[in-house]
Amino acid sequence: MKLMPKINLSAIILILCFLTIKVTYAQFEDHEYYNIYATNLPENIDFAGEKVPIKKLDIRERLDKEILVNTYWQSKTMLLIKRSNKYFPIIEKILADNNIPDDFKYLAVAESGLEQVTSPSGAKGFWQFLKETGIEYNLEINSEIDERYHIEKSTQSACNYIQNAFKEFGSWTLAAASYNMGKYGLKKEIELQKVNNYYDLMLNNETYRYVFRIIAIKEIIENHEKYGFILNNNDYYDFPESSILKIDSAIYNIAEFALKIGINYKIIKQFNPWILNNKISKKEGKIYDLKIPSKKYLYSNTIDTIVHICETREDLFQIARQYNTKVEDLLLWNNLLPSSKLKKYQKIIILQ
């Protein structure tokens, strides 16, 4: 019987490690894009027409920090650039109609990343209104409707806040800072420190960075190729064409209503995120603008809605298993209670 030579595993592992390091080093040596570069700050920059004192060393460092953070958080910043093409036209028009400087659209980016997000403190929507502030600025907020998620109405409310803040502080930069820490808190700091320029104030860490973050986002989005973000025309997101359907009466089942007008529940919610549940109750004198996508959008996005006809003794658990969905979703789509009993021939809507 011929014996196999003894294998030295340690030597093999050492050789493999050496080869891996050599290949990796060669890759870094041959590819320039593995290098990380400092960013060059603009020599002149402003917010809402108010100059940033960029020549002051502490101001340069604070702005440099925010530009670096947002430049090298590549995936997030790329998404911001893509989304800006989708939502800026809506926001820009409302800002212009209210004589608010166009740069305040970047405040919405800093607040939410142009997403319908909820903060740990309960602030919601593009402009991150807390419930009390939203109600104060004429947004409807209840169990059925939350207009903090309504792009047009929440932008109008933000304009009203910014206008009030500008009247109080006489500066767009301070108005922006107050959006973060509140008008009362900012006024208190101005009185304490006896200066009325944002760049001269020592504020809490978040507000100390806040305006610089807005300015950095503005600089990067407006000059994104300079910072290494390369996009083709078809890389940007677009807001689909839509029309407005006036609603002046209650809708007791939005899923059924959607099917009657040729769309489905998902599309209603996508275009109208301010609708929280599956119904809109009638309120005296209240008219809701329901955004409905164009036929072009509908033709390019096939609606897959199933209407299940109940048989004798069927229940929601059986139907949920059959269509691989959740009972909670069936309850929502069909405006049912957990205790609801199904009848023979009852129609159950399922969204796929």
Beta strands, then each sheet from edge to edge (+ up, - down):
strand 1: 46-47
strand 2: 50-51
strand 3: 242-247
strand 4: 288-293
strand 5: 305-309
strand 6: 347-351
sheet 1: 1+ 2-
sheet 2: 3+ 4-
sheet 3: 5+ 6-
end
